[in-house]
Amino acid sequence: MRKFLLLAALIVGVLAAATPTQSQMFGRPKPVAADPSSIDCAALARMPNAPMTQAACEQMIGQAKAMQSAMDDPAGQRPGDAAMTCDEVKAELSTQQNIGVSRDHLAEGQAASADYLAREKRVQAEGAALAARQAAVNTGAAALSLVPGVGAAASTAAAASTMAATSAFGQRANAELTPARRRLSSSTAASMGDVTRSMQDNPRFATLARLAQEKNCR
């Protein structure tokens, strides 16, 4: 159940995966995106190789807000809710009918995720190989830098080679990952839509989902 409650957070994850850079591929931390409510979807229209379209972003933001509104709806609240244990919440959740993500959307989400992970693995492998080659070039340039009359030229050539290789790698990585990112964001939006409609149609399910989230039930 918890994985459905966290679907809105995937908006942040998708946007954080925007453009692979040298720092991302060579071991430095990826940037942390802002809270979904603060995301400017219009910026996606100006972003090269955007991970999702502006329309998809706005759809997901709208669904996240609708989901939160459904969880806050008092129509699904019952006396004693605050005192419920996680076991009690999960037990009642198991009695709810026709909730969650549809079979078709779940299957597409799994396929989209597998596709993205496979592409990301290939990109990471290429990035690691590139980093190793660049380290070898830099080591050689450092050794040559001790030779009078040669060192400066060697360092300049090594830096130019590293910059060109990194730029080319970034372009190939984006070409490989962007379609998979957009497919993943599209499947996430579809799944979020299913969960949101379930919450709107069944206020008690929405309340139980909120309780499970607040109590960090697993």
Backbone bond lengths (Angstrom), bond angles and torsions (degrees), N, CA, C in turn:
res aa  C-N    CA-C-N  psi(-1)  N-CA   C-N-CA  omega(-1)  CA-C   N-CA-C  phi
1 M - - - 1.445 - - 1.527 111.00 -
2 R 1.343 115.73 -41.29 1.456 119.94 -175.83 1.527 111.84 -58.49
3 K 1.340 117.25 -33.63 1.459 118.62 -177.42 1.524 111.17 -64.17
4 F 1.350 117.45 -28.61 1.452 119.63 177.23 1.525 110.34 -73.99
5 L 1.337 117.28 -36.10 1.460 120.36 -179.51 1.512 111.54 -66.38
6 L 1.309 117.21 -25.25 1.454 120.84 -176.52 1.525 113.05 -94.15
7 L 1.311 117.13 6.67 1.460 119.09 -178.66 1.520 112.13 -59.65
8 A 1.340 116.58 -37.19 1.455 118.76 -179.12 1.518 111.40 -60.92
9 A 1.321 116.95 -33.35 1.461 120.40 -179.26 1.526 111.85 -66.70
10 L 1.323 117.89 -18.33 1.454 120.14 179.63 1.527 111.87 -66.58
11 I 1.329 116.71 -22.23 1.464 119.14 175.90 1.519 109.03 -57.25
12 V 1.338 115.39 -45.06 1.459 120.37 179.36 1.518 110.40 -62.99
13 G 1.328 116.38 -45.17 1.457 120.01 -177.61 1.508 113.01 -62.67
14 V 1.325 115.89 -41.43 1.459 119.77 179.71 1.521 110.83 -63.98
15 L 1.336 116.67 -44.06 1.455 120.05 -179.71 1.522 111.66 -68.70
16 A 1.325 117.02 -34.13 1.462 119.85 179.75 1.515 111.54 -66.44
17 A 1.331 116.14 -21.59 1.464 120.78 -178.76 1.519 112.45 -87.91
18 A 1.318 117.34 14.21 1.457 122.25 -169.93 1.514 115.10 -47.07
19 T 1.318 119.54 -86.22 1.451 121.43 -173.67 1.519 110.53 -110.65
20 P 1.349 119.86 118.11 1.450 120.13 178.92 1.522 110.10 -65.04
21 T 1.299 117.84 131.26 1.445 121.96 179.59 1.510 109.42 -121.24
22 Q 1.304 116.25 174.66 1.446 119.74 179.03 1.527 109.98 -60.83
23 S 1.348 116.92 -39.40 1.456 119.23 -178.25 1.522 111.51 -65.68
24 Q 1.337 117.82 -35.12 1.453 120.76 179.46 1.523 111.36 -70.52
25 M 1.315 116.63 -41.83 1.449 119.79 -172.11 1.526 112.51 -82.90
26 F 1.340 116.94 -21.98 1.456 119.27 -174.31 1.518 112.22 -108.54
27 G 1.326 117.02 31.21 1.442 119.65 166.38 1.513 117.85 101.32
28 R 1.323 119.94 -5.89 1.450 120.02 178.86 1.523 109.87 -86.91
29 P 1.333 117.65 155.85 1.463 119.75 -176.68 1.517 112.17 -63.09
30 K 1.335 115.41 145.29 1.452 120.51 174.20 1.528 108.98 -75.70
31 P 1.348 117.46 152.55 1.463 118.98 179.18 1.513 111.13 -66.61
32 V 1.324 117.16 148.47 1.452 122.34 178.98 1.512 108.53 -93.91
33 A 1.327 117.47 124.28 1.458 121.11 -177.75 1.518 110.86 -78.60
34 A 1.323 115.43 164.41 1.456 120.74 -179.69 1.521 110.66 -77.52
35 D 1.339 115.92 173.74 1.445 121.77 175.41 1.529 108.57 -60.92
36 P 1.357 118.23 145.15 1.465 120.39 -177.35 1.526 113.73 -53.57
37 S 1.345 116.91 -35.49 1.462 119.07 -177.07 1.518 112.81 -66.22
38 S 1.332 117.80 -18.46 1.461 120.65 -178.01 1.524 112.75 -99.16
39 I 1.322 117.71 1.79 1.456 120.99 -177.15 1.524 111.16 -74.37
40 D 1.318 115.79 132.68 1.471 122.14 177.17 1.525 107.73 -94.02
41 C 1.327 116.69 97.55 1.460 120.54 -177.22 1.526 112.10 -63.28
42 A 1.324 116.89 -28.79 1.462 119.66 -178.84 1.519 111.23 -63.63
43 A 1.329 116.72 -25.71 1.461 120.24 -179.93 1.526 111.29 -64.40
44 L 1.325 117.41 -23.49 1.458 120.69 -179.29 1.521 111.62 -64.36
45 A 1.332 115.85 -31.25 1.466 119.44 -179.58 1.520 111.53 -66.69
46 R 1.322 116.33 -22.24 1.474 121.23 -179.58 1.519 112.24 -100.77
47 M 1.324 118.04 -1.98 1.455 122.19 -175.10 1.528 111.31 -92.24
48 P 1.330 118.71 122.22 1.471 120.13 175.53 1.526 110.23 -62.08
49 N 1.307 117.24 136.59 1.462 122.10 179.12 1.524 111.62 54.09
50 A 1.324 116.71 44.65 1.465 120.63 -179.68 1.525 110.50 -58.81
51 P 1.342 117.61 139.69 1.463 120.97 -177.39 1.516 113.38 -70.35
52 M 1.333 117.59 -17.64 1.459 121.33 175.10 1.521 107.82 -153.86
53 T 1.326 116.14 164.97 1.452 120.00 178.67 1.525 109.81 -80.83
54 Q 1.315 115.91 162.70 1.461 120.44 177.02 1.525 110.18 -59.91
55 A 1.336 116.54 -41.38 1.460 120.27 -179.11 1.523 111.62 -62.63
56 A 1.339 116.58 -42.06 1.461 119.89 179.79 1.523 110.90 -65.45
57 C 1.323 115.85 -40.29 1.462 120.47 178.10 1.523 110.72 -61.36
58 E 1.321 116.69 -47.63 1.463 120.78 -179.34 1.529 111.17 -63.63
59 Q 1.335 115.53 -35.80 1.461 119.76 177.58 1.531 110.36 -63.04
60 M 1.324 116.75 -45.20 1.456 120.83 -178.64 1.527 111.95 -67.81
61 I 1.330 116.86 -39.05 1.456 119.91 177.22 1.528 109.87 -62.97
62 G 1.333 116.82 -44.02 1.454 121.00 178.08 1.518 112.10 -60.97
63 Q 1.336 116.10 -41.32 1.453 120.16 179.39 1.526 111.38 -66.75
64 A 1.328 116.69 -38.69 1.459 120.11 178.68 1.526 110.84 -62.82
65 K 1.335 116.48 -40.85 1.462 120.25 178.75 1.527 110.79 -67.48
66 A 1.346 116.34 -40.69 1.460 120.03 179.05 1.522 110.64 -65.55
67 M 1.326 116.35 -37.35 1.458 121.30 177.79 1.528 110.69 -62.74
68 Q 1.346 115.86 -44.85 1.460 119.98 179.51 1.521 110.80 -64.95
69 S 1.339 116.84 -39.92 1.461 121.25 178.42 1.517 110.90 -61.60
70 A 1.339 116.64 -41.08 1.463 120.70 179.10 1.522 110.83 -65.30
71 M 1.334 117.18 -39.55 1.468 120.10 -179.81 1.524 111.58 -68.87
72 D 1.337 117.11 -24.62 1.462 121.15 179.34 1.531 112.69 -89.61
73 D 1.318 117.87 -5.41 1.465 122.23 -177.19 1.538 109.88 -66.12
74 P 1.335 118.34 121.32 1.471 120.33 -179.32 1.523 113.82 -67.89
75 A 1.339 117.07 -12.33 1.465 119.33 -177.59 1.519 112.23 -60.90
76 G 1.326 116.61 -26.42 1.464 118.90 -178.24 1.513 114.47 -95.78
77 Q 1.315 117.05 1.03 1.467 120.43 -176.12 1.528 111.31 -83.52
78 R 1.338 115.30 147.75 1.451 122.60 179.45 1.524 109.12 -132.56
79 P 1.351 117.21 150.71 1.465 119.46 175.59 1.534 110.24 -57.49
80 G 1.307 116.06 136.66 1.463 119.74 178.63 1.513 114.73 90.26
81 D 1.335 118.01 -0.48 1.471 120.79 -179.27 1.530 111.65 -57.40
82 A 1.322 116.42 -42.22 1.463 119.96 -175.60 1.524 112.19 -62.41
83 A 1.316 116.74 -26.60 1.462 120.56 -177.18 1.533 112.89 -90.83
84 M 1.328 117.52 -2.90 1.468 119.82 -177.44 1.525 110.94 -65.64
85 T 1.321 115.75 141.31 1.463 120.79 174.31 1.521 108.72 -86.37
86 C 1.333 115.38 167.97 1.461 118.96 178.19 1.523 111.12 -61.72
87 D 1.314 116.99 -38.23 1.466 119.79 178.97 1.525 110.51 -62.45
88 E 1.338 116.57 -39.31 1.462 120.15 179.04 1.525 111.03 -68.74
89 V 1.328 116.23 -40.29 1.467 119.79 178.25 1.523 110.11 -62.55
90 K 1.327 116.48 -47.27 1.465 120.16 -178.86 1.526 111.61 -65.53
91 A 1.340 116.10 -35.54 1.457 119.12 179.06 1.523 110.89 -64.17
92 E 1.339 116.55 -42.54 1.469 119.06 178.97 1.526 111.23 -71.45
93 L 1.332 116.75 -36.00 1.461 119.14 176.72 1.528 111.33 -58.99
94 S 1.325 115.45 -35.86 1.471 119.36 -177.95 1.522 112.21 -66.90
95 T 1.333 117.21 -15.48 1.461 120.09 179.85 1.534 112.41 -92.07
96 Q 1.323 117.21 -9.00 1.464 120.50 -178.24 1.524 110.24 -73.75
97 Q 1.313 115.81 140.57 1.463 121.38 -176.10 1.533 111.60 -108.32
98 N 1.346 115.29 147.65 1.467 122.55 173.73 1.531 112.25 54.30
99 I 1.314 115.55 53.10 1.462 120.41 179.86 1.525 109.59 -124.60
100 G 1.329 115.35 165.21 1.456 120.59 174.43 1.516 113.67 91.39
101 V 1.332 115.31 -156.61 1.463 122.63 -174.96 1.520 110.17 -93.97
102 S 1.330 115.59 138.38 1.459 119.51 -179.98 1.525 111.02 -65.36
103 R 1.321 115.77 158.38 1.466 120.34 -178.70 1.525 111.83 -60.41
104 D 1.331 116.74 -42.39 1.464 119.87 -179.44 1.524 111.51 -64.79
105 H 1.332 116.68 -43.98 1.465 120.05 -179.38 1.522 111.46 -69.41
106 L 1.318 116.67 -34.26 1.463 120.01 177.17 1.529 110.31 -65.30
107 A 1.323 116.38 -42.97 1.464 120.45 179.74 1.530 110.88 -64.21
108 E 1.333 116.53 -42.64 1.461 119.82 178.96 1.531 110.90 -65.82
109 G 1.321 116.93 -38.24 1.455 120.34 177.76 1.517 112.04 -62.40
110 Q 1.313 116.55 -41.01 1.460 120.75 178.69 1.529 110.82 -66.80
111 A 1.333 115.84 -40.88 1.462 119.82 179.34 1.525 110.87 -67.03
112 A 1.336 116.60 -41.71 1.464 120.53 179.66 1.522 110.99 -64.44
113 S 1.321 116.39 -40.10 1.459 120.70 179.22 1.522 110.92 -65.85
114 A 1.330 116.65 -43.55 1.461 120.29 179.43 1.527 110.99 -63.41
115 D 1.328 116.64 -39.99 1.461 121.13 178.78 1.522 110.50 -63.00
116 Y 1.332 116.52 -45.84 1.460 119.86 -179.26 1.532 111.14 -63.90
117 L 1.323 117.17 -44.85 1.463 120.48 -178.17 1.530 111.33 -63.30
118 A 1.331 117.00 -37.88 1.464 120.71 178.95 1.531 110.53 -65.84
119 R 1.328 116.24 -43.60 1.464 119.83 178.65 1.531 110.60 -65.50
120 E 1.327 116.28 -42.31 1.461 120.57 -179.45 1.529 110.75 -62.37
121 K 1.321 116.40 -38.57 1.466 120.26 178.72 1.525 110.49 -62.91
122 R 1.341 116.73 -41.34 1.460 119.78 178.80 1.532 111.07 -64.74
123 V 1.342 115.37 -42.12 1.465 119.68 -179.94 1.523 110.50 -65.01
124 Q 1.312 117.56 -41.94 1.459 121.15 -179.95 1.531 110.86 -64.14
125 A 1.324 116.63 -38.58 1.464 120.03 178.94 1.530 110.13 -64.45
126 E 1.337 116.32 -42.69 1.462 119.70 178.09 1.530 110.44 -65.42
127 G 1.339 116.39 -39.01 1.456 120.21 178.91 1.512 111.82 -63.77
128 A 1.336 116.76 -40.67 1.463 120.38 178.98 1.527 110.87 -65.13
129 A 1.332 116.46 -41.13 1.465 120.44 178.59 1.519 110.75 -64.79
130 L 1.335 116.08 -40.63 1.456 119.94 178.02 1.523 110.98 -63.57
131 A 1.324 116.90 -42.21 1.459 120.51 179.70 1.527 110.83 -61.62
132 A 1.329 116.04 -39.38 1.459 119.54 179.10 1.533 111.36 -65.19
133 R 1.344 115.63 -41.65 1.464 119.01 179.19 1.529 110.71 -65.40
134 Q 1.335 115.87 -41.02 1.455 118.89 -179.84 1.529 111.76 -65.94
135 A 1.332 116.58 -36.00 1.457 120.11 178.12 1.525 110.41 -63.43
136 A 1.347 116.11 -39.58 1.457 120.04 179.09 1.529 110.84 -65.86
137 V 1.342 116.04 -42.32 1.463 120.04 178.84 1.523 110.68 -62.82
138 N 1.323 116.75 -43.65 1.458 120.63 -178.84 1.529 112.10 -66.28
139 T 1.324 115.44 -35.51 1.469 119.15 177.52 1.523 110.12 -64.55
140 G 1.331 115.83 -43.23 1.459 119.79 178.42 1.516 111.86 -64.32
141 A 1.329 116.48 -40.30 1.457 120.54 179.66 1.524 110.67 -65.26
142 A 1.336 115.88 -37.44 1.459 119.78 179.12 1.519 110.99 -64.12
143 A 1.322 115.46 -39.12 1.471 118.93 178.86 1.525 110.85 -66.60
144 L 1.341 116.19 -41.99 1.463 120.20 -179.84 1.525 112.58 -69.19
145 S 1.346 115.80 -23.00 1.460 118.62 -178.11 1.524 112.10 -62.84
146 L 1.331 116.71 -16.89 1.463 120.83 179.48 1.527 112.37 -82.20
147 V 1.337 115.27 -10.96 1.463 119.37 -178.04 1.529 109.04 -89.16
148 P 1.327 118.77 118.52 1.471 121.65 -179.15 1.530 111.48 -58.04
149 G 1.336 114.98 135.19 1.455 120.08 176.78 1.514 114.21 83.10
150 V 1.327 117.70 -9.36 1.468 121.65 -177.88 1.525 111.29 -118.93
151 G 1.325 116.11 -33.61 1.459 120.99 -172.29 1.511 114.95 -54.86
152 A 1.340 118.41 -47.21 1.461 120.94 -177.23 1.520 111.63 -62.27
153 A 1.324 116.61 -42.77 1.465 120.51 -179.84 1.524 110.66 -65.64
154 A 1.341 116.08 -39.79 1.467 120.05 -179.69 1.517 110.76 -64.62
155 S 1.323 117.52 -42.48 1.466 121.35 179.75 1.523 111.09 -64.40
156 T 1.336 116.27 -41.57 1.466 120.45 179.44 1.519 111.26 -64.26
157 A 1.326 115.66 -43.42 1.464 120.21 -179.98 1.521 111.13 -64.77
158 A 1.335 116.74 -40.54 1.462 120.65 -179.99 1.524 110.76 -64.70
159 A 1.334 116.59 -41.92 1.464 120.37 179.67 1.523 111.24 -64.77
160 A 1.328 116.86 -41.57 1.466 120.83 179.31 1.519 110.81 -65.07
161 S 1.333 115.67 -40.36 1.467 120.02 179.50 1.517 110.97 -64.33
162 T 1.333 116.22 -42.74 1.466 120.72 179.80 1.525 110.95 -63.34
163 M 1.323 116.49 -43.06 1.470 120.79 -178.88 1.528 110.74 -64.60
164 A 1.312 116.98 -43.92 1.461 120.47 -178.52 1.528 111.24 -66.01
165 A 1.341 116.02 -42.06 1.460 119.99 -179.11 1.523 110.99 -66.56
166 T 1.335 116.96 -39.82 1.460 120.99 -179.93 1.530 110.95 -66.37
167 S 1.325 116.75 -41.04 1.464 120.65 178.77 1.524 111.09 -63.95
168 A 1.324 116.69 -44.41 1.463 120.54 179.87 1.521 110.85 -64.29
169 F 1.336 115.42 -39.48 1.463 119.77 178.96 1.528 110.79 -63.62
170 G 1.328 116.86 -42.69 1.457 120.52 179.25 1.520 112.01 -59.69
171 Q 1.329 116.85 -40.25 1.461 120.74 179.22 1.525 110.98 -66.41
172 R 1.334 116.47 -42.49 1.471 119.17 178.93 1.530 110.89 -66.39
173 A 1.325 116.27 -39.93 1.464 119.98 -179.44 1.523 110.80 -63.38
174 N 1.331 117.10 -43.18 1.462 120.24 178.83 1.514 112.03 -63.45
175 A 1.334 116.37 -41.65 1.459 120.39 179.07 1.524 111.02 -62.54
176 E 1.335 116.34 -33.16 1.461 121.73 -179.73 1.526 111.94 -77.52
177 L 1.334 117.42 -40.87 1.459 121.23 -170.13 1.525 115.06 -92.83
178 T 1.331 118.37 -30.35 1.459 119.85 -174.08 1.531 113.62 -57.54
179 P 1.337 120.11 -46.59 1.471 118.42 178.75 1.527 112.40 -60.98
180 A 1.327 117.03 -37.96 1.464 120.00 -179.70 1.517 111.11 -69.33
181 R 1.336 116.76 -36.97 1.462 119.81 177.86 1.526 110.61 -63.84
182 R 1.312 115.91 -42.75 1.465 119.02 -178.55 1.532 110.87 -67.90
183 R 1.316 116.50 -37.22 1.465 119.10 176.80 1.529 109.92 -64.32
184 L 1.330 116.67 -41.43 1.457 121.21 -179.95 1.527 111.00 -64.73
185 S 1.337 117.19 -42.49 1.461 119.64 179.74 1.526 110.89 -66.48
186 S 1.333 116.75 -35.93 1.458 120.48 178.64 1.526 111.23 -66.25
187 S 1.329 116.92 -42.62 1.467 120.00 179.41 1.523 110.84 -68.43
188 T 1.332 116.64 -34.14 1.461 120.48 177.44 1.520 110.58 -65.01
189 A 1.325 116.42 -42.43 1.469 120.62 178.66 1.527 110.58 -61.34
190 A 1.327 116.58 -41.21 1.463 120.19 179.54 1.526 110.87 -64.24
191 S 1.327 117.10 -42.18 1.466 121.23 179.04 1.520 111.20 -66.50
192 M 1.330 116.28 -41.51 1.464 119.86 177.13 1.518 111.08 -60.56
193 G 1.329 116.18 -38.52 1.462 120.42 178.94 1.518 111.42 -62.09
194 D 1.338 116.79 -41.25 1.467 120.68 178.16 1.523 111.24 -61.62
195 V 1.331 116.29 -47.26 1.462 120.39 -177.76 1.528 110.70 -65.83
196 T 1.329 116.25 -41.23 1.466 119.87 179.72 1.520 111.16 -61.63
197 R 1.330 116.95 -44.51 1.466 119.81 178.74 1.530 110.96 -63.70
198 S 1.325 117.14 -37.61 1.463 120.24 177.37 1.522 110.46 -61.20
199 M 1.329 116.72 -41.85 1.465 120.75 -179.45 1.531 111.36 -68.30
200 Q 1.325 116.28 -38.99 1.459 119.90 -179.60 1.530 111.29 -69.39
201 D 1.336 117.08 -35.83 1.455 121.56 -179.46 1.523 112.22 -78.83
202 N 1.333 116.16 -24.83 1.465 121.14 -175.91 1.526 108.98 -132.15
203 P 1.342 117.28 87.25 1.467 120.22 -177.45 1.523 113.62 -57.04
204 R 1.323 117.24 -32.28 1.468 118.69 179.95 1.519 110.77 -66.62
205 F 1.316 117.10 -39.94 1.469 120.59 175.28 1.522 110.51 -59.04
206 A 1.335 116.80 -42.06 1.456 120.73 179.88 1.528 111.09 -62.44
207 T 1.327 116.20 -42.59 1.467 119.70 179.03 1.523 111.27 -65.31
208 L 1.316 116.56 -43.20 1.467 120.02 178.90 1.528 110.74 -63.27
209 A 1.328 116.17 -37.39 1.458 119.89 177.73 1.524 110.37 -63.48
210 R 1.335 115.93 -41.71 1.471 119.71 177.88 1.524 111.06 -63.34
211 L 1.330 116.58 -43.11 1.462 120.41 179.50 1.532 110.89 -62.52
212 A 1.334 116.04 -41.22 1.466 119.93 179.50 1.524 110.27 -63.20
213 Q 1.327 116.04 -37.44 1.454 120.46 179.30 1.538 110.82 -70.24
214 E 1.319 116.51 -46.19 1.464 120.94 -178.46 1.536 112.03 -63.74
215 K 1.318 116.23 -36.57 1.460 120.74 -177.61 1.533 112.54 -89.38
216 N 1.349 114.94 1.34 1.457 120.83 -179.89 1.522 111.74 54.92
217 C 1.325 115.05 43.12 1.465 120.01 -179.40 1.522 110.92 -70.41
218 R 1.318 116.35 143.16 1.470 121.14 -179.12 1.524 109.83 -127.05
